[in-house]
């Protein structure tokens, strides 16, 4: 039984991941602004309804871990914010808001968890094919894709910094997954992979991927995008 923190659990991949881990007997801390009733009712899931872009609210995570678990085995930085808008129309605030969720919150939450991690712990950050250097890029995703590139470099650096402690950091750069977030940004586009199918892949990688990888970026995409 492992202690697992997952962000972005109100819907999509994060929601499916929380249920899958809990149903297999693991302890889950599910973090999202909105909390589905089905997660609250699961005895293996603790829900925190917070905005991860607010550093003050992240203190609730620190308080929970320090008083209840005292150990974190897996952190899955899954939460993401996507903006589809022409570059010249993106305001400074909108750009910053994307980075607050996709980059700064990842850094802060990881910083909170590291003192409670030990050899064998695994940090997985969900990025995007749009953040991969040299990959096909799509107009209107300047803020989103650049932020996803930033967390790739962050994870590579952290893998080096904490390798002596045996904490692994890996990135999964996903292609298009048929989630609500994708439908909101690209109405009518049907991705070939469902949220449940991708959650199943991430579930297994979270538990075993650190035996084979550290500081690596795995491209998880069967199509373009």
Phi, psi and omega in degrees: 000127182243158175262119189232128176254130180229131176260158178070049187260008182286337183196176172061217185299316182298319178298312180296322179297314181302315180294319183295314178297314182297318181291342176266007174096004179275158175272130184236132168254108183263121185244123176194163180290325177244143184243112178296143181301323182296332176283319179300323185281348180280124185295340181266003183244129169253129183254136172239115179270089182224161174263110186291347177281353178260109183302325180295322179290333178295342177299335177296327177293313179301317180297318180296311183295318183291331183260336187249303185272310185064009178203138175234123180267320183221133172241124177246106178278086186259332184302141179209153177238130185239131177235123178249102188199141178305141186307314185289348178263352180283123179282162177301320180295318180297319179297315180295322180297321177297315181291329178299320180278311190278340183235300187295321179293324176299314180296315183293317181293321177297319179298322179294320188280328187308318179299342181255010179255152179222186181306128181100349178289155187222127175250120179245125176249128180273114178250203185218153174302333178294343179266358181276127179298130178089354178282166176296133179250157183234133181301143177094357183244031184301313182290312184297305185293323178292326178291325179289332173289325181296318182288338174296310179296320178302314182295321178298320179292318181293326177300320178289318184292329185246017182294328180291336178274354178077019176267127183261142178233121178225158181238136171251113179267104187274146168276199183291129176237138186283076180250170177298324181296320178295318181295325179292323182277326182228076183304132177092345180281130181251111178282152184281346183247133178274163178299321180295318179295318180290323178299322179298319178295313182295322178305308182292321179295323181299323184277332187233344186299329182287352174285338186243337186227147168206131182072024185249157176242115180257126179273113184251084185204131179258354183219175171239114003286000000 
